Amino acid sequence: MNTAGHPEATARRGLELTPFRGLRYDPDRVGSLAAVTSPPYDVVVRPDGLHQLQSNDPYNIVRLILPQARTPAERNAQAARTLRDWLADGILAADPEPGLYVYEQDDGAGLLQRGIIGTLRLSEPSEGVVLPHEDVMPHVVADRAALMRATSANLEPLLLTYRGNGSGSDTTTVIERLAEQPPLLATTTEDGYRHRLWSITDPAEVSRIQSDLAQHQALIADGHHRWATYRRLRAEHPSPSPWDDGLVLLVDTARYPLRVRAIHRLLHGVPVAQALASLEGLFRVTRLDVGLTEALDTLADAACAGNAFLLAGDGAFHLVDRPDPNLLSRTIPTDRPTAWRTLDATVLHATLLAHVWDIPEDDPARIAYIHDTDATVEKAERDGGTAVLMHPVREEVVRDLARQGVTMPRKSTSFGPKPASGLVLRALDV
């Protein structure tokens, strides 16, 4: 493990980012860099999406982050073999010297995001350095931990945000100066996003970035389960070890604001009619015979006045809002701030799932968490289940609750754009 550059321990340590030797695809050995990338593992939810990624290129990163086999043990062993084979064949190769990486995403329509990829010192929540804002599901953490153990690699970076002073920080200065230079790699993925990557190996520039980031704390925007996995694996390995750090992308949202979207729910085996019948007398229910876009606009308007959801799966949309105050008082815990108690996700989990529908939030046989709105509705209609569509929460609310040490219900938010998987990886034994 390369530990050079870690700031001296202080009473209050901030973010400690360390250069690493990134693993990257050899562009001469693959069809194209775009063809080997993938969205993060938890965004690839549909079998057709997984199959498309696999068919894009025999070396698509999805074969590592979502290996396919009969059992979990076989899947993880397969991913480890695949990674070893790709390294031996030169499909993936480590950069010659450790560096930090500037990563840029541009959708061509005004959304530009830039940040720094490196390995971040892991910390306890009590240290207040990296702030989680959502709970995690133990079975997902166990699954990711098994994969990381088998491969001895961080296969995709987490997305963390911090708040700089808006401009002129050392990190921003280095990033924006480097972005004017030819990139290490550039590709455009099927969604229209252009991705560019640069390497920072100059010790003086690395030190400037590290000194700046040491003054900040970060919010986990995407990757709570992988951060929890990092921490679990660190606990399994005596320090110092490569497991003391984890691969992250840090974005200054004062300079490059992220987009915040909702994560929707799919209730397996619960027809819409059954879900709606359970709400009689507890919520107001309004049938909307409109398209998805107009239904989401109606949801947004209703969410401004209070808790609101859209149910779908029977060919229509049903606005569910105006919950009975007595119901909320009976089902919402009172030991949290008002901002938490009034979240749509809180009402969904504490009132609807736990009390009205009696669906465990961590049972994958009963409920799925899906980022894509269209996919959620399509799966509900195809499978006879119920889609529960959410309205996104504001970033300020997320950050304020995190600073208070209050976590939101799991899968409450989707920050983006998320880093593409496959552009730079980290092997812990390199």
JOSULBEL-V431850 format. One record per backbone hydrogen bond with DSSP energy under -0.5 kcal/mol. NH is the residue of the N-H (numbers start at 1). CO is the residue of the C=O. Records with the same first field share a line. If there is no record, write none. Layout:
BEGIN
NH->CO + CO
END
This chain:
BEGIN
3->1
6->3
15->213 + 216
17->15
18->119
20->99
22->20
23->425
24->22 + 93
26->91
27->25
29->26
30->26
36->32 + 33
37->33 + 34
38->421
43->40
44->40
45->43
50->46
51->47
52->48
53->49
54->50
55->51
56->52
57->53
60->57
61->36
63->60
64->61
65->61
66->62
67->64
69->67
75->71
76->72
77->73
78->74
79->75
80->76
81->77
82->78
83->79
84->80
85->81
86->82
87->83
88->84
89->85
90->86 + 87
91->86
92->86
93->24
95->22
99->20
100->200
101->117
102->198
103->101 + 115
104->196
105->113
106->194
107->111
112->110
113->105
115->103
116->250
117->101
118->248
119->18
120->118 + 246
121->16
122->244
127->124
128->125
129->124
131->129 + 218
132->130
135->408
138->136
140->137
141->137
142->138
143->139
144->140
145->141
146->142
147->143
148->144
149->145
150->146
151->147
152->148
153->148
154->426
155->153
158->247
159->222
160->158 + 249
161->219
162->251
164->162
173->169
174->170
175->171
176->172
177->173
178->174
179->175
180->177
181->178
184->197
185->197
187->195
189->193
192->189
194->106
195->187
196->104
197->185
198->102
200->100
201->199
206->202
207->203
208->204
209->205
210->206
211->207
212->208
213->209
214->210
215->212
216->213
218->129
219->161
220->131
221->159 + 219
222->159
227->223
228->224
229->225
230->226
231->227
232->228
233->229
234->230
235->231
236->232
237->233 + 234
244->241
245->242
246->120
248->118
249->158
250->116
251->160 + 249
253->162 + 251
254->162
255->252
256->252
259->416
261->259 + 414
264->370
265->388
266->368
267->386
268->266 + 366
270->267
271->269
275->271
276->272
277->273
278->274
279->276
280->277
282->279
283->279
284->321
286->319
288->317
289->287
290->288
295->291
296->292
297->293
298->294
299->295
300->296
301->297
302->298
303->299
304->300 + 301
305->301 + 302
306->302
309->320
310->389
311->318
312->387
313->316
314->316
317->288
318->311
319->286 + 317
320->309
321->284 + 319
322->307
324->282
327->324
328->324
329->325
330->326
331->327
332->328
333->331
340->337
341->337
342->338
343->340
347->343
348->344
349->345
350->346
351->346 + 347
352->347
353->348
354->349
355->351
356->351
357->352
358->353
359->353
363->360
364->362
366->363
367->363
368->266
370->264 + 368
376->372
377->373
378->374
379->375
380->376
381->377
382->378
383->379
384->380
385->380
386->267
387->312
388->265
389->310 + 387
398->394
399->395
400->396
401->397
402->398
403->399
404->400
405->402
406->401
407->405
408->133
412->409
414->261
415->221
416->259
421->38
423->420
425->23
426->154
428->152
430->427
END
